[in-house]
Amino acid sequence: ARSDQPPRPLCRACAADLPWSRQQCRRCALPLPLDGQVCGECLRRPPAYEQAIAPWRYAFPLDSLINRFKHQAAWPLGRLLGELLAE
C-alpha cells in the first residue's frame, strides 16, 4: 500500500471474508436467490420505509464482531464497523 493513503480498517482478504449480501430484497434487504427483486412479505405488507440497506448478512465473522461490540464493550469494533459501512 502507498504510504500517503490512510490504513484500511481490515486487510483486503479479511474484508473479502465478510458475509457480503449480494442478492437481497430491494425493500427490506432480506437475502433472496436473485438481486433486485421484492420479497413476498414486502409485496404483501409493504414496510413504512422505502429501502433498507444491509451490506452484510448477519453471519460469521460479522455476528461475532457485533456481539463483542454490543455485549463485551469492545468499543474499537464500533469504529471498525463504521469505517467498513462508510466504504
C-alpha positions in Angstrom: 0.0 0.0 0.0 1.1 3.5 -0.7 2.3 5.4 2.4 0.2 8.5 1.6 -3.1 6.6 1.8 -4.8 6.1 5.2 -4.7 2.5 6.5 -7.7 0.3 5.8 -9.7 -0.9 8.7 -9.3 -4.5 7.5 -6.9 -6.1 5.1 -8.4 -7.0 1.7 -8.5 -10.7 2.5 -10.4 -10.2 5.8 -12.8 -7.8 4.1 -13.5 -10.3 1.4 -14.3 -12.9 4.1 -17.1 -10.8 5.5 -20.6 -12.2 4.6 -21.4 -9.7 1.9 -25.0 -9.5 1.0 -25.1 -9.9 -2.8 -28.7 -10.7 -3.6 -31.4 -9.2 -1.5 -34.9 -7.7 -1.4 -34.7 -4.2 -2.7 -37.1 -3.0 0.1 -36.1 -4.9 3.3 -32.7 -6.3 2.3 -33.8 -9.9 3.1 -31.4 -12.4 1.3 -33.0 -13.7 -1.9 -31.9 -16.0 -4.7 -31.9 -13.1 -7.2 -30.9 -9.5 -6.6 -33.3 -6.6 -7.2 -36.5 -8.5 -6.5 -39.0 -7.7 -3.8 -39.7 -10.5 -1.2 -43.1 -11.9 -0.7 -43.5 -10.2 2.7 -42.8 -6.8 1.3 -45.3 -7.4 -1.5 -48.0 -8.5 0.9 -47.3 -5.8 3.5 -45.0 -3.1 2.2 -42.9 -1.6 5.0 -43.3 2.1 6.0 -39.7 2.7 4.8 -38.6 2.9 1.2 -35.4 0.9 1.4 -33.2 -0.9 4.0 -29.5 -1.1 3.3 -27.7 -4.2 4.6 -24.2 -4.6 3.1 -23.7 -7.9 5.0 -25.7 -11.0 6.1 -25.7 -11.5 9.9 -23.3 -14.4 9.8 -19.7 -15.3 11.0 -17.5 -13.4 11.5 -19.7 -10.3 11.4 -22.2 -11.6 14.0 -19.2 -12.2 16.4 -17.9 -8.7 15.8 -21.3 -7.1 16.5 -21.8 -9.3 19.6 -18.4 -8.3 21.0 -19.1 -4.6 20.3 -22.5 -4.6 21.9 -22.2 -7.1 24.8 -18.5 -7.1 25.7 -17.8 -3.4 25.4 -15.3 -3.9 22.5 -15.8 -0.3 21.5 -13.0 -0.1 18.9 -15.1 -2.6 16.9 -17.7 0.2 16.5 -15.2 2.3 14.7 -14.1 -0.6 12.5 -17.7 -1.4 11.6 -18.5 2.3 10.9 -15.5 2.6 8.6 -16.5 -0.5 6.8 -20.0 0.8 6.3 -18.6 4.1 5.0 -16.5 2.5 2.3 
